[in-house]
Amino acid sequence: MGGGTSKNTAESVEAKNVVESFKIVLRRCTGLAKTDSNGLTDCYIVGRFYDQKKEKFLKQTFKSSVKEKTLDPEFNEVRSYF
């Protein structure tokens, strides 16, 4: 009888780990390397999603806006996925 309870608990926990939606918050970067001739850089963030079950990256990506001529960009952007 105890074994059946453990099995049901494991199935319930597994079902709770399903993600229906999430958000990514892009805040800021600090101390980036100088890459432009003016000693600054034009910064942006590119991200890729990874499927742990399939052990591979997905085709879907996201990109932030470009912050020009800075080594400490403030993005403060939110991406929501459903």
C-alpha positions, 0 to 999 in steps of 0.5 A, a space after each residue: 500500500 505504501 508503494 502505491 502512495 509513493 508512485 502517485 506522489 512521484 507522478 504528481 511532482 512530475 506533473 507540477 514541473 510542467 512550465 506553461 509560461 515564463 518571463 525573462 528580465 534583462 536588467 543590465 551589464 557592467 564593465 564590458 570590454 571596449 570594442 569600438 574605436 571610441 573606447 565604448 561598445 554598442 551592446 545587445 543581448 541574444 539568448 537561446 532556449 535549451 530543451 533539457 529533455 531533448 538535450 539540444 538548443 531550440 530554434 527560438 531566440 530572443 534579442 534585446 534592444 541595442 544600447 549604443 556607446 556604453 560599457 555599462 548598458 541598462 536594458 530593463 526589458 521583459 520578455 514573456 513566453 506562453 
